[in-house]
Amino acid sequence: MAAVICGSLAFDTIMTFEGRFSQQILPDQLHILNVSFLVPALRRDFGGCAGNIAYSLKLLGGNPLPMATVGSDGAEYIARLKTLGISAEFVRQVSDTYTAQAMIMTDLDNNQITAFHPGAMMQAHITKIAARGDIKLGIISPDGRDAMLEHAQQFKAAGIPFVFDPGQGLPMFDGKELAHFIDQSTWVTVNDYEGKMLSERTGLSSAGISRRVQGLVVTLGGEGCEVWVGGEKTVVPPVKAGAVVDPTGCGDAWRGALLHGLEQGWDLARCAALGNQVGAIKIASRGPQNYTLEGLKA
């Protein structure tokens, strides 16, 4: 069984600010903001939502098929996927742009400031989804606007159930478009902030959204998850991390676990509980694709 993972492949430049943003940014001076942060620690990692979700699902024994576009500098990423045993058949390389790049700065409270250059991601819509015997599931994570719109329609037309996970791509769409995404999808996942924005733009409460799909999950970081099915809420408790080192990619690790559980036919609460475990393991490692699942409980 394979899962198509639509989203970005990106290179993450991750920087650590050994202070707190709240002590450097004056709220009453935002109109003339001019700040500089000293970041003694810097590293470059493989990232992007599609790559990170695929990494998590592969660790859990799944067969991820990332569908993404890389640029002229993307050969290294394609080679890495193959080394990990992850198929690159739906990864397209274009020559006239760079692979997507994320510049992520994290402070001592694990707050993050991110700058993102989409690059080749903006051409992700050129790869199409079609029905295939081994493809049983999909997810739409943040991607180019056209790709998100077209891939949702293609999943629906192919009869492939999929998760709508708009993430940081949510602000690109108005309420009508978001409501259409919900109606095409099988499940919806958002974090608490995105959930509030999704409700505000569509006019639908969490309960209302959950009645239009098989289920909605709202992740709450260190507070666990809300699982909504048929208008009813279940709270899935968090898993305490052994160490809090780097939050980058935790949400994607969680979503890889969600896909694994859905592939097994689990209910959403059990899927979310596994996601909480995997997220807690990931946050103890630096980078979005450098952790193992040692210590994971079945």
N, C-alpha and C positions, 0 to 999 in steps of 0.2 A: 504494500500500500504506500502510495506516494502523496506528498502534500506540496502544492505549488505555493511558494512564498513570494508574493509580489512586494517589492520595496526597493530600497537603495542598497548598493554596495558602496562603501565610502572608506576613505582613509581618515582616521581620527588622530588629530594632534591634541594630546591631553596634557594640560598644564596644572600644576598645583600652586595655589596662592596660600602662603603660610600665614594667613590672617583671616579676617571676616569682611565680606563685602559690606555688611551693615555699618562697619566702622569707617569705611572709605567713601561711601556714597551718601551724600547729604540729601534727604528727601526734599527739602525746600529749595534745592539748587539744581534740580534735574533739568531745568530749562537751559542751563549753561554747563551741562555735564562735561567734564574734561578730567578723566582719571587715568592713572597708569598703575598697573599691578606688576610687582616683581615676582617672577615665577621661576624659582631655582630648579624645580623638577619639570622635565618635559620629555615626552616619549611619543612615538608614532605607532598606532595600532591599526589592525584591520577592524573595520566596523561597518556601520550602515544597518538599518533594521533587517533587511533580508538576510544579510550575512550573519548577524547576531542570532536571529531566530533559527536559522538553519543550523548554526553551530549547536545551539541548545537541543534542538530536536534530534540531531545526529547523535549527541552524547546519550540521549535516552533510547537510542536504538531505532529511530525513525528513518525515513527516506525522504529528506527534504529536497525540493527542486526550486532553488532560488531563481526568480525571474527578474532580471535587472540588467542595467546597461552600465558598462565601464568605458573609460576614455582611453586615450593613447597610452596612458601610464598604467593600464589595468592588467597587463599580462601577469604581473606578480600576484595579484589577487586571484586570478583564474587558476594559477598554478597552486596557490594555497588551498583553494577549494578541492582540487583534485587530490592533493596530499591528505586532506581530511576525509577523503572518500565521499565528498559531496559532489553530485553531478553539476556540471556547468553547461548543460545542453541548452538551457534557457537564458544563459548569460551572453549578451551581445556586446561586442567591442566596437566602438566608433572612433574614428581617427582624428576628428576635428575639434576635440575638446578634452578636458581633463576628467578623471574620475571624480565623483562627488567628494568634497572635503569638509570635515567638521573640525572646528577649533573649539575645544571645550576647556574651560577653566573652572576648577573646583576649589572652594574655600574650606576652612576648617570645620564648618557646619554642614559640609556636603551640599551646599548650594552651588548651582552651576550657572555660568554664563556661556552661551554657545553661539558661535557664528558658523553659518552653513552655506557653502557654495555648492549648488546642485549639479553643475557641470553636465556630464553625460546622463544623469538621471532624468533630465528634461526630455530625453528621447526614448524613455522606457516604453511609451505607448506603441512603438513600432513592432514589439513582440506580442503576438496574439495568443490567447488561451483557447484551446479546443478540447472537446471531450476525448478522453483516452482511457482505456480499460484499467490502467494501474493508478490513475489519479482519482482519489476519493475525497479530497479535502483541499481547501485553499485558505489563504489569508491575504487581505489587502492592508498593508501597513503603509506608512508615509512614503510617498513617491511623487513623481511628477503629476500635476493636476490632471492632464489628459489621460495618463496611464491609469490613475485611480478610477476615473469615470468609465473608461473603456473596459478595463479589466473586470469591474463589477458587472457590467452588462454581459461580458463574455462568460464569466462564471455562471451567471443566471441562465444564459442561453444554453450552456453546455450541461446544465443540471448538476453542477458541482457545488455542494454546500460550502459556504465560506464565512470566515470571520471578518467583520468590518472593524478595523483597528486604525482610526484616522490619526491618532497621535498628534504630533506637531503640524501635520497637514490639515487639521480640522479648520483653521481660520481661512483656508482658501475657498471654502464652500459656504453658500448661503443656506438658509433654513430649508428651502424647497429641495435643494440638491442633497442635503444631509438626510432629509426624510426619505428621499428616493433610495439612497444608499441603504438605509435601515430596512426598507421594504424589500430590497433585493437580497439582503444578507440573511444568514441563518443565525448568527450570533454577533454580538457587538461587545467590544472591550474598550474601555477608556480609563484614564486615571481620574481622580476626584475633580481636578480642575477642568479637564476636558469634558467630564460628565456634566458639570455645571454649564459650560459653554454649549454643549450639544443640546441640553434641555432649553437653554435660553433661545437658541437660534431656531429650533424646531417647534417650540411650544409644547414639547412632550416631557412629562416627568420620567424619572427612571422606571417607575411602575408602568407608565404608558408605553415606553420604548420596549420593555420586556414583553408586553402583550402582542407586539408586532413581529417578534422573532422568537426563536426557541429559548433564548436567554441573553441577559446582559450582565457583564461583570464590571464593577467599578473597583479598581485597585486603589488602596489607601496607604501605600508605602509601608511604613512600620506599624500601621494599624490593621493590616490584613486586607480583606476584600469584602465587598458587598456583592452577593450573587442574587440577581433578580430573575425569577421565572414566573411567568403568568401573573405578574403584578405583586408577587410575594417576595420578600427579602429574607435572605439568610446571610448572616455574618460569618465569614471564615476567618478564624484567628490567625495572627501573624506567627512566623517562626523566628525566634531570636537568632540573630547572626552571631557566629563565633567572634567576628571582628568586623568593624565597619571601615573598609579601606577605600573603596571606589564605587560610587553608585552607577557609573557609566555602563549602560547595557543591561541593567537589572530588569527593566520592563520587558526587554526583548527575551531575556532568559526565561522570564515568567511566561511569555507567550509561546515559546517553544514547548514548554511543559503543558500549556493549555492544548496545543495541537496534538501532542502525544496522547493526552487523556481522551480527547475527542475521537482520535483514531481507535482507541480501545473501547469506545462506547460508554465511557464513564459519564456520570452526571456532572453538571457544572461545578458543584461544590467540591467534589473530589478532584476535579481538574485544577480548581483554584488552590486547593490545599497543596497539591504537588507543585504548582507554580510558586507558592510562598516558600516552599522548601528550596527550590532551585534558585530563587531570587536571593535568599539568605546565604546560600553557598557562594553565589556569584559576587555579592557585595564584599566578600572577604578577600577578593583577588583584584589586582589592578588590570584594567583593560576589559573590553567586552567579550573577548574570545580567548582568555588565557586560563580559565578555571577548569577543574575536573569535578566529577560528581561523587568523589569519595565522601562517604558518610551519609549519602542519600538513603532515606528509609523508603522501602517499597510502599 
